[in-house]
Amino acid sequence: MAFETHRREGAVEPLQVIAAPRRLRILELVWDRELAAGDIAAQFEVSWSAVSQHLSVLKAAGFVIERRAGRSRFYRADQAALGSLRAVVEAHWRAGLHRLKDLAEAEQADKDHK
């Protein structure tokens, strides 16, 4: 499926948005639940500022929805807005789960042979 090739100045192509591993991980974290910005940032070994920038890009692309409650900000994925990218994101996660399963099975097989 082709994406729109002309965008307003300053807009980022959808695949560029999810090409960053940290943004893809953020989407995974908020895929099925809403999380506070601080809870998201706690999952990364980078500055709060770096995570905030990733959240800003995701929000500008329409991939996450922000909800403010007092001084707190909460984020969740807007799965409908991801449209055709949803399949790309979910395929990425499935591949990661398959790799994890293969590693766990190999480790178990190694333990069984010792």
GROMACS elastic network, one bead per residue, 0.5 to 0.9 nm:
[ bonds ]
;  ai    aj funct       b0    kb
    1    84     6  0.76863   500
    2     5     6  0.82885   500
    3    13     6  0.82284   500
    3    14     6  0.80637   500
    4     7     6  0.71331   500
    4    13     6  0.84734   500
    5    13     6  0.82951   500
    6     9     6  0.89759   500
    7    10     6  0.80910   500
    7    11     6  0.61567   500
    7    12     6  0.79835   500
    7    13     6  0.80204   500
    8    11     6  0.57352   500
    8    12     6  0.89705   500
    9    12     6  0.87466   500
   11    60     6  0.82390   500
   11    61     6  0.77488   500
   12    15     6  0.83821   500
   12    16     6  0.65379   500
   12    17     6  0.66430   500
   12    57     6  0.83383   500
   12    60     6  0.87024   500
   12    61     6  0.71432   500
   13    16     6  0.52751   500
   13    17     6  0.65141   500
   13    61     6  0.83269   500
   14    17     6  0.51185   500
   14    18     6  0.66809   500
   14    19     6  0.86077   500
   14    61     6  0.70817   500
   14    82     6  0.85415   500
   14    85     6  0.76938   500
   15    18     6  0.53364   500
   15    19     6  0.58352   500
   15    85     6  0.77838   500
   16    20     6  0.72089   500
   17    20     6  0.65328   500
   17    23     6  0.71941   500
   17    24     6  0.83416   500
   17    54     6  0.88555   500
   17    57     6  0.69859   500
   17    58     6  0.68022   500
   17    61     6  0.73898   500
   18    21     6  0.72042   500
   18    22     6  0.85372   500
   18    23     6  0.59004   500
   18    24     6  0.53359   500
   18    27     6  0.85641   500
   18    58     6  0.83117   500
   18    85     6  0.87802   500
   18    89     6  0.79736   500
   19    22     6  0.87442   500
   19    23     6  0.75993   500
   19    24     6  0.71400   500
   20    23     6  0.53788   500
   20    24     6  0.63365   500
   20    25     6  0.87307   500
   20    54     6  0.87413   500
   21    24     6  0.50531   500
   21    25     6  0.61367   500
   21    26     6  0.86243   500
   22    26     6  0.61217   500
   22    27     6  0.86277   500
   22    44     6  0.81864   500
   22    51     6  0.81200   500
   22    54     6  0.74515   500
   23    27     6  0.62374   500
   23    28     6  0.85870   500
   23    51     6  0.85516   500
   23    54     6  0.58848   500
   23    55     6  0.74699   500
   23    57     6  0.84564   500
   23    58     6  0.71959   500
   24    27     6  0.51220   500
   24    28     6  0.63068   500
   24    29     6  0.87852   500
   24    89     6  0.74898   500
   24    92     6  0.89677   500
   25    29     6  0.62331   500
   25    30     6  0.87886   500
   26    29     6  0.50266   500
   26    30     6  0.63474   500
   26    31     6  0.83222   500
   26    40     6  0.69494   500
   26    41     6  0.89793   500
   26    43     6  0.88588   500
   26    51     6  0.88276   500
   26    54     6  0.82812   500
   26    55     6  0.78804   500
   26    58     6  0.89177   500
   26    77     6  0.88586   500
   27    30     6  0.52892   500
   27    31     6  0.55792   500
   27    58     6  0.84157   500
   27    63     6  0.80056   500
   27    64     6  0.76845   500
   27    76     6  0.78643   500
   27    77     6  0.61008   500
   27    89     6  0.84911   500
   28    31     6  0.50956   500
   28    32     6  0.81323   500
   28    77     6  0.83469   500
   28    89     6  0.83976   500
   28    90     6  0.89616   500
   28    93     6  0.80385   500
   29    32     6  0.77038   500
   29    33     6  0.75945   500
   29    34     6  0.85476   500
   29    35     6  0.78250   500
   29    40     6  0.72972   500
   29    43     6  0.89883   500
   29    76     6  0.83773   500
   29    77     6  0.86797   500
   30    33     6  0.51190   500
   30    34     6  0.56310   500
   30    35     6  0.62772   500
   30    40     6  0.83818   500
   30    64     6  0.81900   500
   30    75     6  0.66853   500
   30    77     6  0.54232   500
   31    34     6  0.79689   500
   31    76     6  0.63571   500
   31    77     6  0.50147   500
   31    78     6  0.79193   500
   31    79     6  0.74425   500
   32    76     6  0.74300   500
   32    77     6  0.73760   500
   33    75     6  0.83787   500
   33    76     6  0.60344   500
   33    77     6  0.78961   500
   34    74     6  0.62316   500
   34    75     6  0.53502   500
   34    77     6  0.78924   500
   35    38     6  0.81555   500
   35    39     6  0.62519   500
   35    40     6  0.65657   500
   35    73     6  0.84480   500
   35    74     6  0.53146   500
   35    75     6  0.54375   500
   35    76     6  0.66046   500
   36    39     6  0.52220   500
   36    40     6  0.64533   500
   36    41     6  0.87571   500
   36    72     6  0.69845   500
   36    73     6  0.57494   500
   36    75     6  0.62954   500
   37    40     6  0.51258   500
   37    41     6  0.61771   500
   37    42     6  0.86385   500
   37    51     6  0.85712   500
   37    52     6  0.79525   500
   37    55     6  0.84985   500
   37    72     6  0.75454   500
   37    73     6  0.57701   500
   37    74     6  0.57698   500
   37    75     6  0.68096   500
   38    42     6  0.60918   500
   38    43     6  0.89336   500
   38    48     6  0.80828   500
   38    72     6  0.86696   500
   38    73     6  0.84664   500
   38    74     6  0.88378   500
   39    42     6  0.51426   500
   39    43     6  0.69411   500
   40    43     6  0.55909   500
   40    44     6  0.76137   500
   40    51     6  0.79275   500
   40    75     6  0.87604   500
   41    44     6  0.56534   500
   41    45     6  0.81853   500
   41    46     6  0.79660   500
   41    47     6  0.78993   500
   41    48     6  0.59985   500
   41    50     6  0.88253   500
   41    51     6  0.58709   500
   41    52     6  0.79907   500
   42    45     6  0.75846   500
   42    46     6  0.89513   500
   42    48     6  0.85209   500
   44    47     6  0.80817   500
   44    48     6  0.88073   500
   44    51     6  0.78665   500
   46    49     6  0.81650   500
   46    50     6  0.63976   500
   46    51     6  0.71923   500
   47    50     6  0.52674   500
   47    51     6  0.66460   500
   47    52     6  0.86354   500
   48    51     6  0.51700   500
   48    52     6  0.59950   500
   48    53     6  0.86172   500
   49    53     6  0.62007   500
   49    54     6  0.87476   500
   50    53     6  0.51709   500
   50    54     6  0.64735   500
   50    55     6  0.87731   500
   51    54     6  0.50897   500
   51    55     6  0.62101   500
   51    56     6  0.85912   500
   52    55     6  0.50348   500
   52    56     6  0.61298   500
   52    57     6  0.87209   500
   53    57     6  0.63088   500
   53    58     6  0.86857   500
   54    57     6  0.51644   500
   54    58     6  0.62510   500
   54    59     6  0.85522   500
   55    58     6  0.50743   500
   55    59     6  0.59990   500
   55    60     6  0.84904   500
   55    64     6  0.78283   500
   55    75     6  0.84629   500
   56    59     6  0.50364   500
   56    60     6  0.59844   500
   56    61     6  0.84964   500
   57    60     6  0.50975   500
   57    61     6  0.61469   500
   57    62     6  0.85942   500
   57    63     6  0.87176   500
   58    61     6  0.51680   500
   58    62     6  0.62794   500
   58    63     6  0.52275   500
   58    64     6  0.57502   500
   58    65     6  0.87143   500
   58    77     6  0.89790   500
   59    63     6  0.57764   500
   59    65     6  0.63352   500
   59    66     6  0.72835   500
   59    75     6  0.89269   500
   60    63     6  0.76495   500
   60    64     6  0.83389   500
   61    64     6  0.79073   500
   61    81     6  0.88892   500
   62    65     6  0.70900   500
   62    77     6  0.88227   500
   62    78     6  0.71963   500
   62    81     6  0.63139   500
   62    82     6  0.77727   500
   63    76     6  0.85728   500
   63    77     6  0.58435   500
   63    78     6  0.52830   500
   63    79     6  0.72104   500
   63    80     6  0.86029   500
   63    81     6  0.59862   500
   63    82     6  0.58792   500
   64    75     6  0.62751   500
   64    76     6  0.54112   500
   64    78     6  0.51016   500
   64    79     6  0.82447   500
   64    81     6  0.84499   500
   65    74     6  0.81331   500
   65    75     6  0.55595   500
   65    76     6  0.54838   500
   65    77     6  0.62194   500
   65    78     6  0.61076   500
   66    73     6  0.65071   500
   66    74     6  0.55836   500
   66    76     6  0.69040   500
   67    72     6  0.83380   500
   67    73     6  0.56748   500
   67    74     6  0.50436   500
   67    75     6  0.63545   500
   67    76     6  0.85670   500
   68    71     6  0.69888   500
   68    72     6  0.57400   500
   68    74     6  0.62368   500
   68    75     6  0.89086   500
   69    72     6  0.52460   500
   69    73     6  0.63393   500
   69    74     6  0.77808   500
   70    73     6  0.80855   500
   76    79     6  0.89474   500
   77    80     6  0.87209   500
   77    81     6  0.85946   500
   77    82     6  0.84720   500
   78    81     6  0.53918   500
   78    82     6  0.66088   500
   79    82     6  0.51846   500
   79    83     6  0.69907   500
   79    86     6  0.68167   500
   80    83     6  0.54947   500
   80    86     6  0.82193   500
   81    84     6  0.87951   500
   81    85     6  0.87803   500
   81    86     6  0.86861   500
   82    85     6  0.51967   500
   82    86     6  0.53156   500
   82    87     6  0.88554   500
   82    89     6  0.89587   500
   83    86     6  0.56499   500
   83    87     6  0.81230   500
   84    87     6  0.59972   500
   84    88     6  0.74209   500
   85    88     6  0.50260   500
   85    89     6  0.62444   500
   85    90     6  0.85903   500
   86    89     6  0.51463   500
   86    90     6  0.60776   500
   86    91     6  0.84493   500
   87    90     6  0.51594   500
   87    91     6  0.59510   500
   87    92     6  0.85197   500
   88    91     6  0.51606   500
   88    92     6  0.62393   500
   88    93     6  0.88362   500
   89    92     6  0.51535   500
   89    93     6  0.64894   500
   89    94     6  0.87844   500
   90    93     6  0.51104   500
   90    94     6  0.61485   500
   90    95     6  0.85919   500
   91    94     6  0.50186   500
   91    95     6  0.60868   500
   91    96     6  0.85407   500
   92    95     6  0.52218   500
   92    96     6  0.62842   500
   92    97     6  0.87349   500
   93    97     6  0.61563   500
   93    98     6  0.85851   500
   94    97     6  0.50408   500
   94    98     6  0.61461   500
   94    99     6  0.86324   500
   95    98     6  0.50484   500
   95    99     6  0.62166   500
   95   100     6  0.86159   500
   96    99     6  0.50862   500
   96   100     6  0.61767   500
   96   101     6  0.85775   500
   97   101     6  0.60649   500
   97   102     6  0.85525   500
   98   101     6  0.50092   500
   98   102     6  0.61245   500
   98   103     6  0.86035   500
   99   102     6  0.50842   500
   99   103     6  0.61765   500
   99   104     6  0.86128   500
  100   103     6  0.51139   500
  100   104     6  0.61458   500
  100   105     6  0.85808   500
  101   104     6  0.51350   500
  101   105     6  0.61151   500
  101   106     6  0.85481   500
  102   105     6  0.51478   500
  102   106     6  0.60858   500
  102   107     6  0.85706   500
  103   106     6  0.50919   500
  103   107     6  0.61134   500
  103   108     6  0.85685   500
  104   107     6  0.51148   500
  104   108     6  0.61405   500
  104   109     6  0.85676   500
  105   108     6  0.50556   500
  105   109     6  0.60571   500
  105   110     6  0.85252   500
  106   109     6  0.50429   500
  106   110     6  0.61172   500
  106   111     6  0.86530   500
  107   110     6  0.50416   500
  107   111     6  0.62699   500
  107   112     6  0.86463   500
  108   111     6  0.50509   500
  108   112     6  0.61281   500
  108   113     6  0.87060   500
  109   112     6  0.50022   500
  109   113     6  0.63013   500
  109   114     6  0.89041   500
  110   113     6  0.52767   500
  110   114     6  0.66018   500
  111   114     6  0.53623   500
